[in-house]
Amino acid sequence: MSIYFISDLHLDESRPEITRALFDFLRGPAAGAEALYILGDFFEAWIGDDDDTPLIDEVVRELDRYSGTGTKLYLMHGNRDFLLGNDFAQRAGAELLQDPTRLTLAGHRVLLMHGDSLCTRDEEYMTFRRQARDPAWQQGLLVKPLQERRAIAVQIRAASKAMNSRKAEDIMDVTPEEVERVMAEQDVDIIIHGHTHRPGRHPFTLNGSPAERIVLGDWESNAWCLKASEDSLELMHWPIG
């Protein structure tokens, strides 16, 4: 059986075509898979497991149906949905993963990450990331009324969009030296991540040995996934809509 990896769907009520594409994927290519790993930014924003929008209920039902067929389902936090909690995971039949997570795949030592922590040249974002991952800051946000949290999420997204429009493209990509440092520290030869919306496969040499960075694509005009079989890794995409 195969194992699939996806990220950066940015599910949102304003983009129903992406939700349909996800459901088609779960009922089509990914049906019967051994496992599905969702490596962050599954939702465009997450304001708490108590959010009661119809989209979330719809996604929970589909994920629970999918995991109920026997496929193991894993979720990793991204920079948009870092407040995803155990209540949502349990309802969806999923398990929350630490970032990073190591596993063996197709004979390789692999590290799974969302990818935002590798973008160390973006100092402005890294400052926000440290704040957003602070448990006290998160708890202070989660105790606010639901409607207030929705307004805060809109403000954060608008601020992020404004900041990114002023940054050079290379600043928002991963820092090669940080990739190498993390891979050496974790003793892996492949790293799989999303976040940058720059899908591709990047082979290189790490400490004299072959290594590779595989970047998952965002679901915008195309759906992207990495399919892992017993002895191969295939980065795949197809049109949405």
MOMOKA-V550058 format. One record per backbone hydrogen bond with DSSP energy under -1.0 kcal/mol. CO is the residue of the C=O (numbers start at 1). NH is the residue of the N-H. If there is no record, write none. Layout:
BEGIN
[[CO & NH] [CO & NH]]
END
This chain:
BEGIN
[[2 & 34] [3 & 228] [4 & 37] [5 & 226] [6 & 39] [8 & 219] [11 & 44] [12 & 15] [15 & 18] [15 & 19] [16 & 20] [17 & 21] [18 & 22] [19 & 23] [20 & 24] [21 & 25] [22 & 26] [23 & 27] [24 & 28] [25 & 30] [28 & 31] [30 & 33] [34 & 72] [35 & 4] [36 & 74] [37 & 6] [38 & 76] [40 & 8] [41 & 10] [42 & 11] [48 & 51] [53 & 57] [54 & 58] [55 & 59] [56 & 60] [57 & 61] [58 & 62] [59 & 63] [60 & 64] [61 & 65] [62 & 66] [63 & 67] [64 & 68] [66 & 69] [67 & 70] [72 & 36] [73 & 95] [74 & 38] [75 & 97] [80 & 46] [81 & 84] [85 & 89] [86 & 90] [87 & 91] [88 & 92] [89 & 94] [95 & 75] [101 & 112] [103 & 110] [105 & 108] [108 & 105] [109 & 189] [109 & 190] [110 & 103] [111 & 192] [112 & 101] [114 & 194] [115 & 118] [116 & 119] [118 & 120] [118 & 175] [119 & 122] [121 & 123] [122 & 126] [123 & 127] [124 & 128] [125 & 129] [126 & 130] [127 & 131] [128 & 132] [129 & 133] [131 & 134] [134 & 138] [135 & 139] [136 & 140] [137 & 141] [138 & 142] [139 & 143] [141 & 144] [145 & 149] [146 & 150] [147 & 151] [148 & 152] [149 & 153] [150 & 154] [151 & 155] [152 & 156] [153 & 157] [154 & 158] [155 & 159] [156 & 160] [157 & 161] [158 & 162] [159 & 163] [160 & 164] [161 & 165] [163 & 166] [164 & 167] [175 & 179] [176 & 180] [177 & 181] [178 & 182] [179 & 183] [180 & 184] [181 & 185] [182 & 186] [183 & 188] [189 & 212] [190 & 111] [191 & 214] [192 & 113] [193 & 216] [194 & 196] [200 & 215] [202 & 213] [204 & 211] [206 & 209] [209 & 206] [211 & 204] [212 & 191] [213 & 202] [214 & 193] [215 & 200] [218 & 220] [221 & 240] [222 & 220] [223 & 238] [225 & 236] [226 & 5] [227 & 234] [228 & 3] [232 & 229] [234 & 227] [236 & 225] [238 & 223]]
END
